[in-house]
Amino acid sequence: MYIVIAGISQIAATALMMQLFKQKNYAIGVGLAKSEAILAALIGASLLSDQLSLLAWFGVALGGLAVFLCSKGPRTEKLSLPTLLIGIGSG
């Protein structure tokens, strides 16, 4: 069952990544798509009762900050809601 869910999730993430090509701020969306490790930690801790150490939570927070800073970009482009949702969804 887990393999089927993982396979469907991978296909859905790839389809969402393809939707990012249609967005005006593609680079920001791809930066947000790199949030998969952060999302895995949060989902694992909340739904699967995984125990993370304080150092691991620090790494998750640092990774979240890095994804935010990298996806912001050097210019002050406005982050649209569709790009935000598609980027995080593909992550």
N, C-alpha and C positions, 0 to 999 in steps of 0.2 A: 504494500500500500504506500509506504514511504517513497519507494522508487517511482511509482506512478505520479505521486504528487510532485516530486522533485523534477521529473521529466516535463510535466505540464507547466510547472513554474518556470523552467528554463525556456520553454517555447514562448510562454507569455512575455518573459523578460526580453527575449530577442525581438518579439513583435513590437514591444514598447520602445526598444532602442531604435528600431526602424522608423517609428513615428517621430523620434527626435530629429531625424533628417529633415522633416517638414517644418520644424520650428525655426523661428528667426534666430534665437539664441541657443544654437545647437551645443556650443562649447560649455555653456552653463549646465545644460541638461546632462551632458556626458559626465561633467564633474559630479553632479548629484548621483549619477548612476554608480559611481564608485563608492557609494555608501553601503555596499553589500555586507562588509564585515561588521559595520556598526549595527545594521539591521539584524544580522544573524545573532549578535550578542544580545540585543534587546529582546528579540523573539525567543531566543533560547532561555534567557533568564525569566521572562514573564510567562511563557506558555509551557516550556519543557522543564522548569524548575532547575535549570543549570545554576550552579553556584560559581560566581566570579569573585576573585579576590579584589581587594582594594586597588592593587596595582593594575589588574585587568580593567576595572572600571575607569581608572585614570587613562588607560590606553584607549578605551572606547570614547571617552570625552575628548581626548587629544585628537583622535581620528575624526570625530565629528567637527571639531574646530577646523582641522585641516581641510576637510571636504567643503565646509562653508567658505573658507578663505579662497580655496582654489576655484570653486564654482562662481564666486563673486566676480572674478575677472578684474583686469586693470581698469577697465572703463566702468562708468556708472550706468550700465544697462539695466533696464527694469526687468525683473524676473517675473515672467507671466505665470499665472496659476497653472495653465496646462503644462508648461515646461516643467514646473516644479513637481506636479503630480506624475507626469510621465517619467521624469528622471528618477524620482524616488521609487516609483513602481518598477522600473527596470532594474534598479539596485536590489 
